Amino acid sequence: MICQDTYQLTYIVTSIGSLGMQVPSEHINIIIVNDFQDVNGGAGKVAVAETVSLAKKGHSVTYFCAVDGTSRELVDAGVNVVSLHQSDILNDLNRFRAVSQGLWNWEAAREFEKLLEAYDRNRTIIHLHSWTKALSSSVVKMAVEKGFQVLCTMHDYFLACPNGGFFDYNRSRICTVKPLSARCLVTDCDNRSYLQKCWRIARQLVQNHFGMVPKGMHHFIAVSNFSREILKPYLPDKAILYLIDNPVDVDKAPPTNISENNLFIFVGRLTREKGCLLFAEAVRRIAAKSYFIGEGELREPILQVAQDSSVTGWLQHDKLMEAMQTARALVFPSLLYETQGLVVREAMACGIPVIVPDSSAARDMVIDGVTGFWFKGGDLSDLVKVMQMMSVQGVAERMGKAAYDIYWSSPFTIERHVGQLELCYSSILSAMQK
């Protein structure tokens, strides 16, 4: 589904071509902008996957990044990779450079300006995925000043919130304080230190007032209805929002036979905000069996709470799909808003029901009582209750079948994703011709 939304008008597009146009027959110039060349998270995974697919469809695609990678996936697909050979902010050993470059990356701006000289702004889309870890908002400023249309996929909440999550890491709860308000400025919410929070505030001010993010952009992709509604108040008044789901990397196979499965599984970083300790305590209370697939600082605390559980570390994608086959249900207990949570759809594609908090974007993907359960976000008792309900004979089987059938009735393939992007690009460029 693509939903194009402005503050004055909302309408839903259910198929390519429903906007009164077809996927463009002519090839488009596309510049994908992302901090990293390699996949190192959700945004990178989507950026690389769509770049490769767009190139394979014949479009002229350039991938502009700050940090080098070792993967040849982009190059082998014929993509023009332009890397600045820089370090990201976190791993730059020169801390003065990291601090200053994180606020404004002058080299990125200069090199992006050189790159744009070769492109016709009326035939080119600049698609922004991430900029806060290396590139900075300087590249957006350059694109806007040159008259190019910038389309931003909102993988997180950095367009509005200094720490990118609307989350108070020190109190482990959602933050409802208005970003950059006086109360925000004095709230110690950062997961590192208040000094880091002050730097993030400075970056946000630079981004908002000099980097033209988001005020210089008009086109935004939301990856869920949930995140769109949270971010909409912080976007320019005439912003156009497109709802385009991220692609899911899973091949169709017979649904999992979960009648004999008794494992509850968690997939993600083992950090407090991901809700892994909440899940561990729920597992202990009902004496359930569980796997934690991931790695992080809370590995040992998890094993102390849920002593019969296993922590596998990160798994390659094929091994993750194998692990799914052993699950009775996936539990996605994040305390964060999140913007989507692709592992939820991966589980559904395998025929595994999912338990999600009602305070997370993941709820958009789960029909409560049909393909899984919602629980009150952060509420241990409510999580225990729905896990007990999922343990009742026949419940997980019924929900797993429903999840599988619903997912595969309209799968979120990369082909579907790229087709929607092409329509989005065509819509933007067509409007420029009027």
C-alpha positions in Angstrom: 0.0 0.0 0.0 1.1 3.5 -0.7 -0.5 6.3 1.2 0.2 9.8 0.0 -0.8 12.3 2.7 -0.7 16.0 3.1 -2.4 18.0 5.9 -5.2 19.0 3.5 -5.7 15.7 1.7 -5.3 12.0 2.3 -5.9 9.2 -0.2 -4.7 5.6 -0.5 -3.2 3.9 -3.5 -3.6 0.2 -3.5 -1.8 -0.6 -6.7 0.8 0.8 -9.0 -0.8 3.2 -11.4 -3.6 4.2 -9.2 -2.3 7.8 -9.1 -3.3 8.2 -12.7 0.2 7.3 -14.0 2.2 4.2 -14.7 5.6 3.2 -13.4 8.0 5.3 -15.5 9.1 3.7 -18.7 12.1 6.0 -18.9 14.9 5.5 -16.5 15.4 7.9 -13.6 18.6 9.3 -12.1 18.6 8.3 -8.5 21.1 9.3 -5.8 20.8 7.2 -2.6 22.3 8.9 0.4 23.3 6.8 3.4 25.9 7.1 6.1 27.4 3.6 5.5 28.2 1.6 2.4 27.7 -1.8 4.1 24.5 -3.0 5.8 24.8 -2.3 9.5 21.2 -1.9 10.6 17.6 -1.6 9.3 18.1 1.6 7.3 21.2 0.3 5.6 19.6 -3.0 4.8 16.7 -1.2 3.0 19.0 1.4 1.3 21.3 -1.3 -0.1 18.5 -3.6 -1.2 16.5 -1.0 -3.0 19.7 0.5 -4.6 20.6 -2.9 -6.1 17.1 -3.6 -7.3 16.7 -0.1 -8.9 20.0 -0.6 -10.7 19.0 -4.0 -12.0 15.8 -2.4 -13.4 18.0 -0.1 -15.5 17.9 3.1 -13.6 21.1 5.2 -13.2 21.8 4.8 -9.5 24.6 6.5 -7.5 25.1 5.5 -3.8 26.7 8.4 -1.8 28.1 7.5 1.6 30.6 8.6 4.1 31.9 5.2 5.4 33.5 2.6 3.2 32.3 -1.0 3.1 33.7 -4.4 2.1 30.7 -5.8 0.4 30.7 -5.8 -3.4 27.0 -6.1 -3.7 26.5 -2.5 -4.9 29.4 -2.5 -7.3 28.5 -5.9 -8.8 25.0 -4.5 -9.5 26.5 -1.6 -11.6 25.9 1.1 -9.0 28.2 4.1 -9.0 29.5 4.1 -5.4 30.8 7.5 -4.1 32.4 7.1 -0.7 34.2 9.7 1.3 36.4 7.1 3.1 35.5 8.6 6.5 34.8 7.1 9.9 31.5 7.3 11.5 31.1 9.6 14.6 31.2 6.8 17.1 34.3 5.0 15.8 36.4 8.0 14.8 39.5 8.0 17.0 39.9 11.7 16.5 37.2 12.8 18.9 37.5 16.5 18.1 36.9 15.7 14.4 34.1 13.4 15.3 32.3 16.1 17.4 32.7 18.8 14.8 32.0 16.6 11.7 28.9 15.2 13.3 27.5 18.7 13.5 28.5 19.7 10.0 30.5 17.6 7.6 32.1 20.1 5.3 33.8 17.5 3.1 30.5 15.7 2.5 28.9 19.0 1.4 31.8 19.8 -1.0 31.9 16.3 -2.5 28.1 16.2 -2.8 28.1 19.6 -4.6 30.7 18.2 -7.1 28.5 15.1 -7.7 25.3 17.1 -8.3 27.0 19.2 -11.0 26.6 16.2 -13.4 22.9 15.8 -12.8 19.7 17.4 -14.2 17.6 18.4 -11.2 14.4 17.9 -13.2 15.4 14.2 -13.9 17.0 13.3 -10.6 15.7 12.1 -7.2 17.8 12.3 -4.1 16.7 9.6 -1.7 17.9 10.2 1.8 18.1 7.2 4.3 20.5 8.2 7.0 22.8 11.2 7.7 23.2 11.5 11.5 26.0 9.0 12.0 28.5 10.4 9.5 27.3 12.6 6.7 25.4 15.3 8.7 22.7 17.5 7.4 25.2 19.4 5.2 24.3 17.2 2.2 20.7 18.1 2.5 21.5 21.8 2.6 23.5 21.4 -0.6 20.8 19.5 -2.4 18.1 21.9 -1.5 20.2 24.9 -2.5 20.8 23.4 -5.9 17.1 22.9 -6.4 17.0 19.1 -6.2 14.0 17.2 -4.8 14.9 15.3 -1.6 12.9 12.3 -0.6 13.5 11.1 3.0 12.7 7.7 4.3 11.9 8.1 8.0 13.6 5.1 9.5 13.8 6.7 13.0 12.7 9.9 14.7 15.8 12.0 14.2 13.9 14.5 12.1 12.3 15.7 15.3 13.9 14.2 18.4 17.6 14.9 19.4 18.1 11.3 20.5 16.2 9.8 17.6 13.7 7.8 19.6 11.4 9.9 21.7 12.7 7.8 24.6 14.1 8.6 28.0 16.9 6.0 28.3 17.7 6.8 31.9 14.1 6.2 33.0 13.4 3.5 30.4 10.1 5.0 29.2 8.6 6.8 26.2 9.3 10.6 26.3 6.4 12.9 25.6 8.4 16.1 26.1 8.3 18.5 23.1 11.7 18.3 21.3 13.9 21.3 21.9 11.5 22.8 24.4 13.0 24.2 27.7 12.0 21.0 29.5 13.7 18.9 26.8 16.9 20.9 27.1 17.2 20.1 30.8 16.0 16.5 30.7 18.9 14.0 31.0 17.5 11.3 28.6 20.5 10.2 26.7 21.8 6.6 26.9 25.4 7.9 27.3 25.5 11.1 29.3 24.0 14.6 29.6 27.0 16.0 27.9 26.1 13.8 24.9 22.6 15.0 25.1 23.8 18.6 24.9 25.8 17.7 21.8 22.7 16.1 20.3 20.7 19.3 21.0 23.4 21.3 19.2 23.3 18.9 16.2 19.5 19.2 16.1 19.6 23.0 16.1 22.2 23.0 13.3 20.2 20.5 11.4 16.9 22.5 11.8 18.3 26.0 11.2 21.2 25.5 8.8 20.8 22.0 7.3 17.2 22.6 6.2 16.1 19.3 7.8 13.2 18.9 7.6 12.1 22.4 6.5 13.8 22.3 3.1 12.3 19.0 2.1 8.8 18.3 0.9 8.6 14.5 0.4 8.8 11.9 3.1 8.3 8.2 3.3 6.9 6.7 6.5 7.3 3.0 7.0 4.3 2.6 9.2 1.1 4.5 10.1 2.2 4.6 13.7 5.5 6.4 13.0 3.8 8.7 10.4 1.3 10.0 13.0 4.1 10.7 15.5 6.3 12.6 13.1 3.7 14.4 11.1 3.4 17.4 13.5 7.2 18.1 13.1 7.2 18.2 9.3 6.7 21.2 7.1 3.0 22.2 6.7 2.8 21.2 3.0 4.9 18.1 3.4 3.7 15.1 1.3 4.0 11.8 3.0 4.1 8.4 1.3 3.4 5.2 3.2 5.7 2.6 1.8 6.5 -0.6 3.8 10.0 -1.8 4.0 10.7 -5.0 2.0 11.0 -8.3 3.8 13.7 -10.7 2.9 12.1 -14.1 3.2 11.3 -16.9 0.7 8.0 -18.6 0.7 8.0 -22.0 2.3 5.3 -24.2 3.9 4.0 -22.7 7.2 5.8 -23.8 10.4 4.2 -26.7 12.2 4.1 -25.2 15.7 1.8 -27.7 17.4 4.8 -29.2 19.2 6.8 -26.0 19.6 7.1 -24.5 23.1 9.8 -21.9 22.6 9.2 -18.1 22.9 11.9 -16.3 21.0 13.3 -12.8 21.1 15.2 -11.2 18.3 17.1 -8.0 18.7 19.8 -6.0 20.6 20.1 -7.1 24.2 19.6 -3.7 25.6 17.1 -2.4 28.2 15.1 -0.3 25.7 14.4 -3.4 23.6 12.5 -4.9 26.4 14.6 -8.1 26.7 14.7 -8.0 30.5 11.0 -7.5 30.6 10.6 -10.6 28.5 13.2 -12.6 30.6 11.2 -11.9 33.7 8.0 -13.0 32.0 9.7 -16.2 30.9 10.8 -16.8 34.5 7.3 -16.2 35.9 5.6 -18.8 33.7 8.6 -21.2 33.6 8.6 -21.0 29.8 11.4 -22.0 27.5 13.0 -19.3 25.4 15.7 -18.2 23.0 17.3 -14.8 22.8 18.7 -14.2 19.4 21.0 -11.2 19.5 23.8 -9.7 21.4 24.3 -6.8 23.8 25.2 -5.5 27.2 22.4 -7.4 29.0 23.4 -10.9 28.0 24.5 -12.0 31.5 21.6 -10.3 33.3 19.2 -12.0 31.0 20.7 -15.4 31.9 20.6 -14.6 35.6 16.8 -13.9 35.4 15.8 -16.6 32.9 18.2 -19.3 33.9 16.8 -21.9 31.5 17.0 -19.7 28.5 19.6 -19.6 25.7 21.4 -16.6 24.1 22.5 -17.5 20.6 24.2 -14.3 19.6 23.5 -12.8 16.2 22.6 -15.4 13.5 23.0 -15.2 9.7 19.6 -14.6 8.0 19.2 -18.3 6.9 20.0 -19.5 10.4 17.5 -17.0 11.9 14.8 -18.4 9.6 15.7 -21.9 10.8 15.4 -20.8 14.4 11.9 -19.4 13.7 10.8 -22.9 12.8 11.3 -23.9 16.5 9.2 -21.1 17.9 5.7 -21.1 19.4 5.7 -17.3 19.1 7.9 -14.4 18.6 7.8 -11.8 21.4 8.7 -8.3 20.4 8.6 -6.5 23.8 10.4 -3.2 22.8 9.9 -0.2 25.1 10.6 2.1 22.2 8.1 3.5 19.7 10.1 1.9 16.9 9.1 2.7 13.3 8.3 -0.8 12.1 10.2 -3.9 13.3 10.8 -6.2 10.3 11.3 -9.3 12.3 7.6 -9.2 13.1 6.8 -9.7 9.4 9.5 -12.3 9.0 7.9 -14.3 11.8 4.5 -14.0 10.2 5.8 -15.1 6.9 7.0 -18.3 8.6 3.6 -18.9 10.2 4.7 -17.8 13.7 2.3 -15.6 15.7 3.7 -12.5 17.4 3.2 -10.7 20.7 3.8 -7.0 20.5 3.3 -3.9 22.8 0.4 -1.6 22.0 2.9 1.3 22.4 5.0 0.3 19.4 4.8 0.6 15.7 4.9 -3.2 15.5 1.2 -3.2 16.5 0.4 -2.0 13.0 1.4 -5.4 11.7 -0.4 -7.6 14.2 -4.2 -8.1 14.4 -4.8 -8.5 18.1 -6.4 -11.8 18.8 -6.0 -13.0 15.2 -2.3 -13.1 14.2 -1.0 -12.5 17.7 -1.6 -10.5 20.8 -1.0 -6.9 21.9 0.0 -6.2 25.5 0.2 -3.0 27.4 3.6 -1.6 26.6 6.1 -2.1 29.4 3.5 -4.0 31.6 5.0 -7.2 32.9 1.7 -8.6 34.2 0.0 -8.1 30.8 2.9 -9.7 29.0 2.7 -12.7 31.3 -1.0 -13.0 30.6 -0.8 -13.0 26.8 2.1 -15.4 26.9 0.0 -17.8 29.0 -2.8 -17.4 26.5 -0.4 -18.2 23.7 0.5 -21.4 25.6 -3.0 -22.7 25.5 -3.3 -25.7 23.1 -4.5 -24.6 19.7 -4.2 -20.9 20.1 -0.7 -20.5 18.6 -1.5 -22.9 15.8 -4.6 -20.9 14.8 -2.9 -17.6 15.0 0.2 -18.8 13.1 -1.9 -20.0 10.2 -3.7 -16.7 10.1 -0.4 -14.8 10.2 0.9 -16.9 7.3 -2.2 -16.6 5.2 -2.5 -12.8 5.7 1.2 -12.2 5.0 1.4 -14.2 1.8 -1.9 -12.9 0.5 0.1 -9.7 -0.2 3.8 -10.3 0.5 6.2 -7.4 1.1 8.7 -8.3 -1.6 11.6 -6.1 -2.8 9.9 -6.1 -6.2 6.8 -4.6 -4.7 8.8 -2.1 -2.7 10.8 -0.9 -5.7 7.6 -0.6 -7.8 6.1 1.7 -5.2 9.3 3.7 -5.1 9.3 4.1 -8.9 5.7 5.4 -8.7 6.7 7.8 -5.9 9.8 9.1 -7.8 7.6 9.6 -10.9 5.0 11.5 -9.0 7.6 13.8 -7.6 9.3 14.5 -10.9 6.1 14.9 -12.8 5.0 17.6 -10.3 8.2 19.5 -11.1 7.3 19.6 -14.8 4.0 21.4 -14.1 
